[in-house]
Amino acid sequence: MIKLEDIHSLSDFQRNTKAHLCRLKQSGKPVVLTVNGKAELVVLAAESFQELADKVERAEAIEGIRRGLAEAEA
């Protein structure tokens, strides 16, 4: 769940890039960037992104195995 303190304008991100990057690396949480008040981008530290990608890959593999077992049973 994205918290209100994790939503920032793109212009604020550009003005305070170093501070935002430090916070991203420390928290591991994504930050939503807005343009004209609308959510446009999500920024995530590379390490956190890799962990997320690994979890998705594992979940997809598990789902594939489940489908294969269900088909074998049928």
PDB file of N, H, CA, C and O in Angstrom:
ATOM      1  N   MET A   1       0.838  -1.175   0.000  1.00  0.00           N
ATOM      2  CA  MET A   1       0.000   0.000   0.000  1.00  0.00           C
ATOM      3  C   MET A   1       0.886   1.242   0.000  1.00  0.00           C
ATOM      4  O   MET A   1       1.823   1.343   0.792  1.00  0.00           O
ATOM      5  N   ILE A   2       0.592   2.168  -0.873  1.00  0.00           N
ATOM      6  H   ILE A   2      -0.170   2.086  -1.516  1.00  0.00           H
ATOM      7  CA  ILE A   2       1.338   3.422  -0.960  1.00  0.00           C
ATOM      8  C   ILE A   2       0.804   4.384   0.094  1.00  0.00           C
ATOM      9  O   ILE A   2      -0.401   4.614   0.192  1.00  0.00           O
ATOM     10  N   LYS A   3       1.709   4.934   0.870  1.00  0.00           N
ATOM     11  H   LYS A   3       2.688   4.748   0.791  1.00  0.00           H
ATOM     12  CA  LYS A   3       1.324   5.900   1.897  1.00  0.00           C
ATOM     13  C   LYS A   3       1.421   7.315   1.337  1.00  0.00           C
ATOM     14  O   LYS A   3       2.149   7.565   0.377  1.00  0.00           O
ATOM     15  N   LEU A   4       0.688   8.223   1.940  1.00  0.00           N
ATOM     16  H   LEU A   4       0.096   8.019   2.720  1.00  0.00           H
ATOM     17  CA  LEU A   4       0.651   9.608   1.480  1.00  0.00           C
ATOM     18  C   LEU A   4       2.042  10.229   1.454  1.00  0.00           C
ATOM     19  O   LEU A   4       2.345  11.026   0.566  1.00  0.00           O
ATOM     20  N   GLU A   5       2.895   9.871   2.420  1.00  0.00           N
ATOM     21  H   GLU A   5       2.648   9.223   3.141  1.00  0.00           H
ATOM     22  CA  GLU A   5       4.244  10.447   2.452  1.00  0.00           C
ATOM     23  C   GLU A   5       5.141   9.890   1.352  1.00  0.00           C
ATOM     24  O   GLU A   5       6.256  10.377   1.160  1.00  0.00           O
ATOM     25  N   ASP A   6       4.668   8.871   0.624  1.00  0.00           N
ATOM     26  H   ASP A   6       3.762   8.475   0.780  1.00  0.00           H
ATOM     27  CA  ASP A   6       5.424   8.299  -0.494  1.00  0.00           C
ATOM     28  C   ASP A   6       4.944   8.821  -1.843  1.00  0.00           C
ATOM     29  O   ASP A   6       5.255   8.238  -2.882  1.00  0.00           O
ATOM     30  N   ILE A   7       4.192   9.910  -1.830  1.00  0.00           N
ATOM     31  H   ILE A   7       3.939  10.383  -0.986  1.00  0.00           H
ATOM     32  CA  ILE A   7       3.717  10.540  -3.060  1.00  0.00           C
ATOM     33  C   ILE A   7       4.330  11.938  -3.144  1.00  0.00           C
ATOM     34  O   ILE A   7       4.178  12.752  -2.234  1.00  0.00           O
ATOM     35  N   HIS A   8       5.025  12.200  -4.251  1.00  0.00           N
ATOM     36  H   HIS A   8       5.149  11.539  -4.991  1.00  0.00           H
ATOM     37  CA  HIS A   8       5.713  13.478  -4.428  1.00  0.00           C
ATOM     38  C   HIS A   8       5.535  13.953  -5.867  1.00  0.00           C
ATOM     39  O   HIS A   8       5.290  13.159  -6.775  1.00  0.00           O
ATOM     40  N   SER A   9       5.661  15.238  -6.050  1.00  0.00           N
ATOM     41  H   SER A   9       5.861  15.883  -5.312  1.00  0.00           H
ATOM     42  CA  SER A   9       5.601  15.769  -7.411  1.00  0.00           C
ATOM     43  C   SER A   9       6.923  15.492  -8.118  1.00  0.00           C
ATOM     44  O   SER A   9       7.973  15.389  -7.483  1.00  0.00           O
ATOM     45  N   LEU A  10       6.855  15.374  -9.424  1.00  0.00           N
ATOM     46  H   LEU A  10       6.002  15.458  -9.939  1.00  0.00           H
ATOM     47  CA  LEU A  10       8.066  15.162 -10.213  1.00  0.00           C
ATOM     48  C   LEU A  10       9.025  16.325 -10.032  1.00  0.00           C
ATOM     49  O   LEU A  10      10.236  16.120  -9.948  1.00  0.00           O
ATOM     50  N   SER A  11       8.504  17.540  -9.969  1.00  0.00           N
ATOM     51  H   SER A  11       7.520  17.707 -10.037  1.00  0.00           H
ATOM     52  CA  SER A  11       9.384  18.707  -9.811  1.00  0.00           C
ATOM     53  C   SER A  11      10.101  18.668  -8.457  1.00  0.00           C
ATOM     54  O   SER A  11      11.269  19.046  -8.373  1.00  0.00           O
ATOM     55  N   ASP A  12       9.415  18.214  -7.390  1.00  0.00           N
ATOM     56  H   ASP A  12       8.465  17.907  -7.458  1.00  0.00           H
ATOM     57  CA  ASP A  12      10.076  18.073  -6.092  1.00  0.00           C
ATOM     58  C   ASP A  12      11.165  17.009  -6.169  1.00  0.00           C
ATOM     59  O   ASP A  12      12.252  17.189  -5.620  1.00  0.00           O
ATOM     60  N   PHE A  13      10.879  15.914  -6.840  1.00  0.00           N
ATOM     61  H   PHE A  13       9.996  15.767  -7.285  1.00  0.00           H
ATOM     62  CA  PHE A  13      11.873  14.852  -7.021  1.00  0.00           C
ATOM     63  C   PHE A  13      13.101  15.384  -7.756  1.00  0.00           C
ATOM     64  O   PHE A  13      14.235  15.067  -7.395  1.00  0.00           O
ATOM     65  N   GLN A  14      12.872  16.181  -8.769  1.00  0.00           N
ATOM     66  H   GLN A  14      11.951  16.438  -9.062  1.00  0.00           H
ATOM     67  CA  GLN A  14      13.987  16.747  -9.536  1.00  0.00           C
ATOM     68  C   GLN A  14      14.808  17.731  -8.692  1.00  0.00           C
ATOM     69  O   GLN A  14      16.035  17.755  -8.784  1.00  0.00           O
ATOM     70  N   ARG A  15      14.135  18.533  -7.877  1.00  0.00           N
ATOM     71  H   ARG A  15      13.138  18.513  -7.802  1.00  0.00           H
ATOM     72  CA  ARG A  15      14.830  19.519  -7.040  1.00  0.00           C
ATOM     73  C   ARG A  15      15.622  18.856  -5.918  1.00  0.00           C
ATOM     74  O   ARG A  15      16.686  19.343  -5.538  1.00  0.00           O
ATOM     75  N   ASN A  16      15.115  17.761  -5.392  1.00  0.00           N
ATOM     76  H   ASN A  16      14.250  17.365  -5.700  1.00  0.00           H
ATOM     77  CA  ASN A  16      15.711  17.113  -4.222  1.00  0.00           C
ATOM     78  C   ASN A  16      16.084  15.657  -4.507  1.00  0.00           C
ATOM     79  O   ASN A  16      15.828  14.769  -3.694  1.00  0.00           O
ATOM     80  N   THR A  17      16.684  15.431  -5.654  1.00  0.00           N
ATOM     81  H   THR A  17      16.892  16.153  -6.314  1.00  0.00           H
ATOM     82  CA  THR A  17      16.978  14.071  -6.105  1.00  0.00           C
ATOM     83  C   THR A  17      17.802  13.288  -5.096  1.00  0.00           C
ATOM     84  O   THR A  17      17.469  12.144  -4.788  1.00  0.00           O
ATOM     85  N   LYS A  18      18.873  13.881  -4.576  1.00  0.00           N
ATOM     86  H   LYS A  18      19.143  14.811  -4.826  1.00  0.00           H
ATOM     87  CA  LYS A  18      19.741  13.145  -3.651  1.00  0.00           C
ATOM     88  C   LYS A  18      18.979  12.686  -2.420  1.00  0.00           C
ATOM     89  O   LYS A  18      19.138  11.543  -1.990  1.00  0.00           O
ATOM     90  N   ALA A  19      18.160  13.547  -1.849  1.00  0.00           N
ATOM     91  H   ALA A  19      18.031  14.475  -2.198  1.00  0.00           H
ATOM     92  CA  ALA A  19      17.392  13.186  -0.654  1.00  0.00           C
ATOM     93  C   ALA A  19      16.395  12.072  -0.973  1.00  0.00           C
ATOM     94  O   ALA A  19      16.225  11.136  -0.191  1.00  0.00           O
ATOM     95  N   HIS A  20      15.743  12.181  -2.120  1.00  0.00           N
ATOM     96  H   HIS A  20      15.881  12.941  -2.755  1.00  0.00           H
ATOM     97  CA  HIS A  20      14.780  11.144  -2.513  1.00  0.00           C
ATOM     98  C   HIS A  20      15.479   9.806  -2.736  1.00  0.00           C
ATOM     99  O   HIS A  20      14.975   8.768  -2.306  1.00  0.00           O
ATOM    100  N   LEU A  21      16.629   9.816  -3.401  1.00  0.00           N
ATOM    101  H   LEU A  21      17.038  10.659  -3.750  1.00  0.00           H
ATOM    102  CA  LEU A  21      17.356   8.574  -3.649  1.00  0.00           C
ATOM    103  C   LEU A  21      17.803   7.926  -2.345  1.00  0.00           C
ATOM    104  O   LEU A  21      17.737   6.706  -2.195  1.00  0.00           O
ATOM    105  N   CYS A  22      18.254   8.742  -1.411  1.00  0.00           N
ATOM    106  H   CYS A  22      18.308   9.733  -1.533  1.00  0.00           H
ATOM    107  CA  CYS A  22      18.672   8.222  -0.109  1.00  0.00           C
ATOM    108  C   CYS A  22      17.488   7.547   0.589  1.00  0.00           C
ATOM    109  O   CYS A  22      17.624   6.450   1.129  1.00  0.00           O
ATOM    110  N   ARG A  23      16.336   8.206   0.573  1.00  0.00           N
ATOM    111  H   ARG A  23      16.225   9.097   0.133  1.00  0.00           H
ATOM    112  CA  ARG A  23      15.140   7.650   1.204  1.00  0.00           C
ATOM    113  C   ARG A  23      14.690   6.364   0.499  1.00  0.00           C
ATOM    114  O   ARG A  23      14.277   5.408   1.156  1.00  0.00           O
ATOM    115  N   LEU A  24      14.769   6.341  -0.824  1.00  0.00           N
ATOM    116  H   LEU A  24      15.105   7.118  -1.357  1.00  0.00           H
ATOM    117  CA  LEU A  24      14.390   5.147  -1.579  1.00  0.00           C
ATOM    118  C   LEU A  24      15.269   3.955  -1.199  1.00  0.00           C
ATOM    119  O   LEU A  24      14.769   2.848  -0.996  1.00  0.00           O
ATOM    120  N   LYS A  25      16.566   4.183  -1.105  1.00  0.00           N
ATOM    121  H   LYS A  25      16.972   5.082  -1.270  1.00  0.00           H
ATOM    122  CA  LYS A  25      17.492   3.106  -0.776  1.00  0.00           C
ATOM    123  C   LYS A  25      17.297   2.620   0.653  1.00  0.00           C
ATOM    124  O   LYS A  25      17.376   1.421   0.917  1.00  0.00           O
ATOM    125  N   GLN A  26      17.044   3.542   1.574  1.00  0.00           N
ATOM    126  H   GLN A  26      16.980   4.516   1.360  1.00  0.00           H
ATOM    127  CA  GLN A  26      16.883   3.168   2.982  1.00  0.00           C
ATOM    128  C   GLN A  26      15.565   2.436   3.234  1.00  0.00           C
ATOM    129  O   GLN A  26      15.528   1.433   3.946  1.00  0.00           O
ATOM    130  N   SER A  27      14.494   2.945   2.648  1.00  0.00           N
ATOM    131  H   SER A  27      14.524   3.761   2.069  1.00  0.00           H
ATOM    132  CA  SER A  27      13.173   2.379   2.941  1.00  0.00           C
ATOM    133  C   SER A  27      12.867   1.141   2.109  1.00  0.00           C
ATOM    134  O   SER A  27      12.176   0.234   2.575  1.00  0.00           O
ATOM    135  N   GLY A  28      13.372   1.098   0.888  1.00  0.00           N
ATOM    136  H   GLY A  28      13.933   1.835   0.510  1.00  0.00           H
ATOM    137  CA  GLY A  28      13.044   0.000  -0.009  1.00  0.00           C
ATOM    138  C   GLY A  28      11.631   0.072  -0.551  1.00  0.00           C
ATOM    139  O   GLY A  28      11.180  -0.837  -1.249  1.00  0.00           O
ATOM    140  N   LYS A  29      10.930   1.150  -0.233  1.00  0.00           N
ATOM    141  H   LYS A  29      11.296   1.888   0.333  1.00  0.00           H
ATOM    142  CA  LYS A  29       9.535   1.307  -0.667  1.00  0.00           C
ATOM    143  C   LYS A  29       9.467   2.156  -1.934  1.00  0.00           C
ATOM    144  O   LYS A  29      10.311   3.026  -2.146  1.00  0.00           O
ATOM    145  N   PRO A  30       8.471   1.907  -2.768  1.00  0.00           N
ATOM    146  CA  PRO A  30       8.315   2.721  -3.972  1.00  0.00           C
ATOM    147  C   PRO A  30       7.798   4.113  -3.649  1.00  0.00           C
ATOM    148  O   PRO A  30       7.158   4.335  -2.622  1.00  0.00           O
ATOM    149  N   VAL A  31       8.089   5.045  -4.547  1.00  0.00           N
ATOM    150  H   VAL A  31       8.609   4.865  -5.382  1.00  0.00           H
ATOM    151  CA  VAL A  31       7.600   6.419  -4.439  1.00  0.00           C
ATOM    152  C   VAL A  31       6.800   6.716  -5.697  1.00  0.00           C
ATOM    153  O   VAL A  31       7.249   6.429  -6.807  1.00  0.00           O
ATOM    154  N   VAL A  32       5.623   7.288  -5.527  1.00  0.00           N
ATOM    155  H   VAL A  32       5.258   7.521  -4.625  1.00  0.00           H
ATOM    156  CA  VAL A  32       4.786   7.690  -6.647  1.00  0.00           C
ATOM    157  C   VAL A  32       5.108   9.137  -6.967  1.00  0.00           C
ATOM    158  O   VAL A  32       5.119   9.988  -6.077  1.00  0.00           O
ATOM    159  N   LEU A  33       5.371   9.417  -8.236  1.00  0.00           N
ATOM    160  H   LEU A  33       5.362   8.725  -8.959  1.00  0.00           H
ATOM    161  CA  LEU A  33       5.629  10.784  -8.674  1.00  0.00           C
ATOM    162  C   LEU A  33       4.428  11.280  -9.470  1.00  0.00           C
ATOM    163  O   LEU A  33       3.885  10.573 -10.318  1.00  0.00           O
ATOM    164  N   THR A  34       4.033  12.503  -9.176  1.00  0.00           N
ATOM    165  H   THR A  34       4.474  13.077  -8.487  1.00  0.00           H
ATOM    166  CA  THR A  34       2.871  13.078  -9.838  1.00  0.00           C
ATOM    167  C   THR A  34       3.282  14.176 -10.810  1.00  0.00           C
ATOM    168  O   THR A  34       4.302  14.841 -10.633  1.00  0.00           O
ATOM    169  N   VAL A  35       2.469  14.345 -11.829  1.00  0.00           N
ATOM    170  H   VAL A  35       1.639  13.804 -11.972  1.00  0.00           H
ATOM    171  CA  VAL A  35       2.603  15.444 -12.789  1.00  0.00           C
ATOM    172  C   VAL A  35       1.232  16.096 -12.858  1.00  0.00           C
ATOM    173  O   VAL A  35       0.239  15.445 -13.183  1.00  0.00           O
ATOM    174  N   ASN A  36       1.186  17.367 -12.555  1.00  0.00           N
ATOM    175  H   ASN A  36       1.993  17.896 -12.291  1.00  0.00           H
ATOM    176  CA  ASN A  36      -0.074  18.108 -12.506  1.00  0.00           C
ATOM    177  C   ASN A  36      -1.098  17.435 -11.582  1.00  0.00           C
ATOM    178  O   ASN A  36      -2.292  17.401 -11.880  1.00  0.00           O
ATOM    179  N   GLY A  37      -0.606  16.902 -10.456  1.00  0.00           N
ATOM    180  H   GLY A  37       0.364  16.930 -10.214  1.00  0.00           H
ATOM    181  CA  GLY A  37      -1.482  16.308  -9.464  1.00  0.00           C
ATOM    182  C   GLY A  37      -1.945  14.894  -9.756  1.00  0.00           C
ATOM    183  O   GLY A  37      -2.689  14.316  -8.964  1.00  0.00           O
ATOM    184  N   LYS A  38      -1.520  14.325 -10.876  1.00  0.00           N
ATOM    185  H   LYS A  38      -0.916  14.795 -11.519  1.00  0.00           H
ATOM    186  CA  LYS A  38      -1.930  12.959 -11.240  1.00  0.00           C
ATOM    187  C   LYS A  38      -0.731  12.021 -11.145  1.00  0.00           C
ATOM    188  O   LYS A  38       0.374  12.380 -11.552  1.00  0.00           O
ATOM    189  N   ALA A  39      -0.943  10.831 -10.613  1.00  0.00           N
ATOM    190  H   ALA A  39      -1.840  10.539 -10.283  1.00  0.00           H
ATOM    191  CA  ALA A  39       0.116   9.833 -10.537  1.00  0.00           C
ATOM    192  C   ALA A  39       0.570   9.467 -11.944  1.00  0.00           C
ATOM    193  O   ALA A  39      -0.241   9.099 -12.793  1.00  0.00           O
ATOM    194  N   GLU A  40       1.876   9.570 -12.181  1.00  0.00           N
ATOM    195  H   GLU A  40       2.535   9.869 -11.491  1.00  0.00           H
ATOM    196  CA  GLU A  40       2.418   9.282 -13.512  1.00  0.00           C
ATOM    197  C   GLU A  40       3.513   8.221 -13.487  1.00  0.00           C
ATOM    198  O   GLU A  40       3.630   7.432 -14.425  1.00  0.00           O
ATOM    199  N   LEU A  41       4.317   8.195 -12.422  1.00  0.00           N
ATOM    200  H   LEU A  41       4.222   8.836 -11.660  1.00  0.00           H
ATOM    201  CA  LEU A  41       5.475   7.304 -12.381  1.00  0.00           C
ATOM    202  C   LEU A  41       5.609   6.668 -11.005  1.00  0.00           C
ATOM    203  O   LEU A  41       5.170   7.223  -9.998  1.00  0.00           O
ATOM    204  N   VAL A  42       6.223   5.498 -10.986  1.00  0.00           N
ATOM    205  H   VAL A  42       6.580   5.048 -11.804  1.00  0.00           H
ATOM    206  CA  VAL A  42       6.600   4.872  -9.724  1.00  0.00           C
ATOM    207  C   VAL A  42       8.101   4.642  -9.788  1.00  0.00           C
ATOM    208  O   VAL A  42       8.614   4.076 -10.752  1.00  0.00           O
ATOM    209  N   VAL A  43       8.802   5.091  -8.743  1.00  0.00           N
ATOM    210  H   VAL A  43       8.385   5.551  -7.959  1.00  0.00           H
ATOM    211  CA  VAL A  43      10.249   4.943  -8.675  1.00  0.00           C
ATOM    212  C   VAL A  43      10.564   3.966  -7.557  1.00  0.00           C
ATOM    213  O   VAL A  43       9.993   4.047  -6.470  1.00  0.00           O
ATOM    214  N   LEU A  44      11.480   3.037  -7.830  1.00  0.00           N
ATOM    215  H   LEU A  44      11.945   2.971  -8.713  1.00  0.00           H
ATOM    216  CA  LEU A  44      11.825   2.006  -6.871  1.00  0.00           C
ATOM    217  C   LEU A  44      13.325   1.765  -6.944  1.00  0.00           C
ATOM    218  O   LEU A  44      13.892   1.732  -8.036  1.00  0.00           O
ATOM    219  N   ALA A  45      13.974   1.596  -5.799  1.00  0.00           N
ATOM    220  H   ALA A  45      13.513   1.622  -4.912  1.00  0.00           H
ATOM    221  CA  ALA A  45      15.403   1.296  -5.779  1.00  0.00           C
ATOM    222  C   ALA A  45      15.648  -0.007  -6.534  1.00  0.00           C
ATOM    223  O   ALA A  45      14.806  -0.905  -6.517  1.00  0.00           O
ATOM    224  N   ALA A  46      16.785  -0.112  -7.188  1.00  0.00           N
ATOM    225  H   ALA A  46      17.469   0.617  -7.202  1.00  0.00           H
ATOM    226  CA  ALA A  46      17.097  -1.279  -8.019  1.00  0.00           C
ATOM    227  C   ALA A  46      17.051  -2.576  -7.221  1.00  0.00           C
ATOM    228  O   ALA A  46      16.538  -3.579  -7.717  1.00  0.00           O
ATOM    229  N   GLU A  47      17.573  -2.579  -6.004  1.00  0.00           N
ATOM    230  H   GLU A  47      17.990  -1.764  -5.602  1.00  0.00           H
ATOM    231  CA  GLU A  47      17.568  -3.788  -5.184  1.00  0.00           C
ATOM    232  C   GLU A  47      16.138  -4.219  -4.852  1.00  0.00           C
ATOM    233  O   GLU A  47      15.817  -5.406  -4.895  1.00  0.00           O
ATOM    234  N   SER A  48      15.293  -3.260  -4.527  1.00  0.00           N
ATOM    235  H   SER A  48      15.554  -2.295  -4.492  1.00  0.00           H
ATOM    236  CA  SER A  48      13.896  -3.566  -4.229  1.00  0.00           C
ATOM    237  C   SER A  48      13.176  -4.071  -5.466  1.00  0.00           C
ATOM    238  O   SER A  48      12.346  -4.976  -5.380  1.00  0.00           O
ATOM    239  N   PHE A  49      13.492  -3.488  -6.619  1.00  0.00           N
ATOM    240  H   PHE A  49      14.166  -2.752  -6.689  1.00  0.00           H
ATOM    241  CA  PHE A  49      12.885  -3.950  -7.864  1.00  0.00           C
ATOM    242  C   PHE A  49      13.277  -5.397  -8.145  1.00  0.00           C
ATOM    243  O   PHE A  49      12.439  -6.201  -8.552  1.00  0.00           O
ATOM    244  N   GLN A  50      14.556  -5.731  -7.927  1.00  0.00           N
ATOM    245  H   GLN A  50      15.236  -5.078  -7.596  1.00  0.00           H
ATOM    246  CA  GLN A  50      15.012  -7.094  -8.189  1.00  0.00           C
ATOM    247  C   GLN A  50      14.309  -8.079  -7.276  1.00  0.00           C
ATOM    248  O   GLN A  50      13.932  -9.166  -7.714  1.00  0.00           O
ATOM    249  N   GLU A  51      14.126  -7.716  -6.001  1.00  0.00           N
ATOM    250  H   GLU A  51      14.432  -6.833  -5.645  1.00  0.00           H
ATOM    251  CA  GLU A  51      13.403  -8.588  -5.079  1.00  0.00           C
ATOM    252  C   GLU A  51      11.967  -8.803  -5.556  1.00  0.00           C
ATOM    253  O   GLU A  51      11.458  -9.923  -5.514  1.00  0.00           O
ATOM    254  N   LEU A  52      11.328  -7.751  -6.001  1.00  0.00           N
ATOM    255  H   LEU A  52      11.741  -6.841  -6.035  1.00  0.00           H
ATOM    256  CA  LEU A  52       9.966  -7.844  -6.514  1.00  0.00           C
ATOM    257  C   LEU A  52       9.904  -8.720  -7.761  1.00  0.00           C
ATOM    258  O   LEU A  52       9.015  -9.562  -7.892  1.00  0.00           O
ATOM    259  N   ALA A  53      10.843  -8.523  -8.668  1.00  0.00           N
ATOM    260  H   ALA A  53      11.565  -7.839  -8.562  1.00  0.00           H
ATOM    261  CA  ALA A  53      10.879  -9.321  -9.893  1.00  0.00           C
ATOM    262  C   ALA A  53      11.105 -10.801  -9.576  1.00  0.00           C
ATOM    263  O   ALA A  53      10.507 -11.671 -10.209  1.00  0.00           O
ATOM    264  N   ASP A  54      11.968 -11.084  -8.595  1.00  0.00           N
ATOM    265  H   ASP A  54      12.453 -10.377  -8.080  1.00  0.00           H
ATOM    266  CA  ASP A  54      12.208 -12.473  -8.191  1.00  0.00           C
ATOM    267  C   ASP A  54      10.940 -13.103  -7.623  1.00  0.00           C
ATOM    268  O   ASP A  54      10.644 -14.262  -7.913  1.00  0.00           O
ATOM    269  N   LYS A  55      10.191 -12.355  -6.821  1.00  0.00           N
ATOM    270  H   LYS A  55      10.432 -11.413  -6.586  1.00  0.00           H
ATOM    271  CA  LYS A  55       8.946 -12.866  -6.245  1.00  0.00           C
ATOM    272  C   LYS A  55       7.913 -13.162  -7.337  1.00  0.00           C
ATOM    273  O   LYS A  55       7.211 -14.171  -7.276  1.00  0.00           O
ATOM    274  N   VAL A  56       7.827 -12.293  -8.315  1.00  0.00           N
ATOM    275  H   VAL A  56       8.397 -11.473  -8.364  1.00  0.00           H
ATOM    276  CA  VAL A  56       6.889 -12.505  -9.428  1.00  0.00           C
ATOM    277  C   VAL A  56       7.284 -13.753 -10.202  1.00  0.00           C
ATOM    278  O   VAL A  56       6.432 -14.568 -10.555  1.00  0.00           O
ATOM    279  N   GLU A  57       8.564 -13.900 -10.463  1.00  0.00           N
ATOM    280  H   GLU A  57       9.257 -13.238 -10.176  1.00  0.00           H
ATOM    281  CA  GLU A  57       9.038 -15.074 -11.209  1.00  0.00           C
ATOM    282  C   GLU A  57       8.728 -16.367 -10.446  1.00  0.00           C
ATOM    283  O   GLU A  57       8.291 -17.351 -11.042  1.00  0.00           O
ATOM    284  N   ARG A  58       8.954 -16.363  -9.136  1.00  0.00           N
ATOM    285  H   ARG A  58       9.309 -15.564  -8.652  1.00  0.00           H
ATOM    286  CA  ARG A  58       8.643 -17.531  -8.311  1.00  0.00           C
ATOM    287  C   ARG A  58       7.147 -17.836  -8.332  1.00  0.00           C
ATOM    288  O   ARG A  58       6.746 -18.992  -8.465  1.00  0.00           O
ATOM    289  N   ALA A  59       6.326 -16.795  -8.200  1.00  0.00           N
ATOM    290  H   ALA A  59       6.652 -15.856  -8.092  1.00  0.00           H
ATOM    291  CA  ALA A  59       4.867 -16.982  -8.204  1.00  0.00           C
ATOM    292  C   ALA A  59       4.400 -17.558  -9.540  1.00  0.00           C
ATOM    293  O   ALA A  59       3.535 -18.433  -9.571  1.00  0.00           O
ATOM    294  N   GLU A  60       4.970 -17.070 -10.644  1.00  0.00           N
ATOM    295  H   GLU A  60       5.673 -16.359 -10.619  1.00  0.00           H
ATOM    296  CA  GLU A  60       4.600 -17.588 -11.954  1.00  0.00           C
ATOM    297  C   GLU A  60       5.017 -19.047 -12.102  1.00  0.00           C
ATOM    298  O   GLU A  60       4.281 -19.842 -12.685  1.00  0.00           O
ATOM    299  N   ALA A  61       6.187 -19.407 -11.581  1.00  0.00           N
ATOM    300  H   ALA A  61       6.785 -18.760 -11.107  1.00  0.00           H
ATOM    301  CA  ALA A  61       6.643 -20.795 -11.652  1.00  0.00           C
ATOM    302  C   ALA A  61       5.725 -21.703 -10.837  1.00  0.00           C
ATOM    303  O   ALA A  61       5.364 -22.792 -11.284  1.00  0.00           O
ATOM    304  N   ILE A  62       5.355 -21.256  -9.654  1.00  0.00           N
ATOM    305  H   ILE A  62       5.648 -20.371  -9.291  1.00  0.00           H
ATOM    306  CA  ILE A  62       4.453 -22.046  -8.809  1.00  0.00           C
ATOM    307  C   ILE A  62       3.108 -22.236  -9.493  1.00  0.00           C
ATOM    308  O   ILE A  62       2.549 -23.332  -9.475  1.00  0.00           O
ATOM    309  N   GLU A  63       2.592 -21.183 -10.091  1.00  0.00           N
ATOM    310  H   GLU A  63       3.046 -20.293 -10.106  1.00  0.00           H
ATOM    311  CA  GLU A  63       1.309 -21.278 -10.795  1.00  0.00           C
ATOM    312  C   GLU A  63       1.413 -22.245 -11.970  1.00  0.00           C
ATOM    313  O   GLU A  63       0.486 -23.017 -12.215  1.00  0.00           O
ATOM    314  N   GLY A  64       2.522 -22.214 -12.694  1.00  0.00           N
ATOM    315  H   GLY A  64       3.275 -21.587 -12.495  1.00  0.00           H
ATOM    316  CA  GLY A  64       2.722 -23.138 -13.807  1.00  0.00           C
ATOM    317  C   GLY A  64       2.762 -24.582 -13.333  1.00  0.00           C
ATOM    318  O   GLY A  64       2.202 -25.471 -13.974  1.00  0.00           O
ATOM    319  N   ILE A  65       3.421 -24.807 -12.221  1.00  0.00           N
ATOM    320  H   ILE A  65       3.877 -24.084 -11.700  1.00  0.00           H
ATOM    321  CA  ILE A  65       3.481 -26.167 -11.651  1.00  0.00           C
ATOM    322  C   ILE A  65       2.083 -26.616 -11.233  1.00  0.00           C
ATOM    323  O   ILE A  65       1.698 -27.757 -11.488  1.00  0.00           O
ATOM    324  N   ARG A  66       1.327 -25.735 -10.599  1.00  0.00           N
ATOM    325  H   ARG A  66       1.639 -24.808 -10.392  1.00  0.00           H
ATOM    326  CA  ARG A  66      -0.033 -26.088 -10.182  1.00  0.00           C
ATOM    327  C   ARG A  66      -0.906 -26.456 -11.386  1.00  0.00           C
ATOM    328  O   ARG A  66      -1.660 -27.429 -11.356  1.00  0.00           O
ATOM    329  N   ARG A  67      -0.782 -25.652 -12.441  1.00  0.00           N
ATOM    330  H   ARG A  67      -0.170 -24.862 -12.465  1.00  0.00           H
ATOM    331  CA  ARG A  67      -1.574 -25.946 -13.646  1.00  0.00           C
ATOM    332  C   ARG A  67      -1.179 -27.287 -14.244  1.00  0.00           C
ATOM    333  O   ARG A  67      -2.033 -28.066 -14.670  1.00  0.00           O
ATOM    334  N   GLY A  68       0.133 -27.552 -14.274  1.00  0.00           N
ATOM    335  H   GLY A  68       0.826 -26.920 -13.928  1.00  0.00           H
ATOM    336  CA  GLY A  68       0.618 -28.810 -14.816  1.00  0.00           C
ATOM    337  C   GLY A  68       0.117 -30.000 -14.010  1.00  0.00           C
ATOM    338  O   GLY A  68      -0.274 -31.017 -14.583  1.00  0.00           O
ATOM    339  N   LEU A  69       0.126 -29.882 -12.694  1.00  0.00           N
ATOM    340  H   LEU A  69       0.444 -29.056 -12.229  1.00  0.00           H
ATOM    341  CA  LEU A  69      -0.364 -30.957 -11.836  1.00  0.00           C
ATOM    342  C   LEU A  69      -1.865 -31.158 -12.035  1.00  0.00           C
ATOM    343  O   LEU A  69      -2.340 -32.293 -12.078  1.00  0.00           O
ATOM    344  N   ALA A  70      -2.605 -30.066 -12.157  1.00  0.00           N
ATOM    345  H   ALA A  70      -2.219 -29.144 -12.123  1.00  0.00           H
ATOM    346  CA  ALA A  70      -4.064 -30.163 -12.369  1.00  0.00           C
ATOM    347  C   ALA A  70      -4.355 -30.845 -13.701  1.00  0.00           C
ATOM    348  O   ALA A  70      -5.256 -31.679 -13.789  1.00  0.00           O
ATOM    349  N   GLU A  71      -3.597 -30.496 -14.737  1.00  0.00           N
ATOM    350  H   GLU A  71      -2.865 -29.819 -14.666  1.00  0.00           H
ATOM    351  CA  GLU A  71      -3.794 -31.137 -16.039  1.00  0.00           C
ATOM    352  C   GLU A  71      -3.428 -32.606 -15.999  1.00  0.00           C
ATOM    353  O   GLU A  71      -4.091 -33.428 -16.632  1.00  0.00           O
ATOM    354  N   ALA A  72      -2.377 -32.949 -15.260  1.00  0.00           N
ATOM    355  H   ALA A  72      -1.838 -32.282 -14.746  1.00  0.00           H
ATOM    356  CA  ALA A  72      -1.959 -34.347 -15.152  1.00  0.00           C
ATOM    357  C   ALA A  72      -3.011 -35.175 -14.422  1.00  0.00           C
ATOM    358  O   ALA A  72      -3.245 -36.331 -14.774  1.00  0.00           O
ATOM    359  N   GLU A  73      -3.638 -34.597 -13.421  1.00  0.00           N
ATOM    360  H   GLU A  73      -3.448 -33.658 -13.136  1.00  0.00           H
ATOM    361  CA  GLU A  73      -4.691 -35.274 -12.687  1.00  0.00           C
ATOM    362  C   GLU A  73      -5.942 -35.473 -13.544  1.00  0.00           C
ATOM    363  O   GLU A  73      -6.661 -36.463 -13.406  1.00  0.00           O
ATOM    364  N   ALA A  74      -6.179 -34.510 -14.425  1.00  0.00           N
ATOM    365  H   ALA A  74      -5.595 -33.705 -14.537  1.00  0.00           H
ATOM    366  CA  ALA A  74      -7.371 -34.581 -15.277  1.00  0.00           C
ATOM    367  C   ALA A  74      -7.087 -35.548 -16.382  1.00  0.00           C
ATOM    368  O   ALA A  74      -7.944 -35.780 -17.235  1.00  0.00           O
TER     369      ALA A  74
END
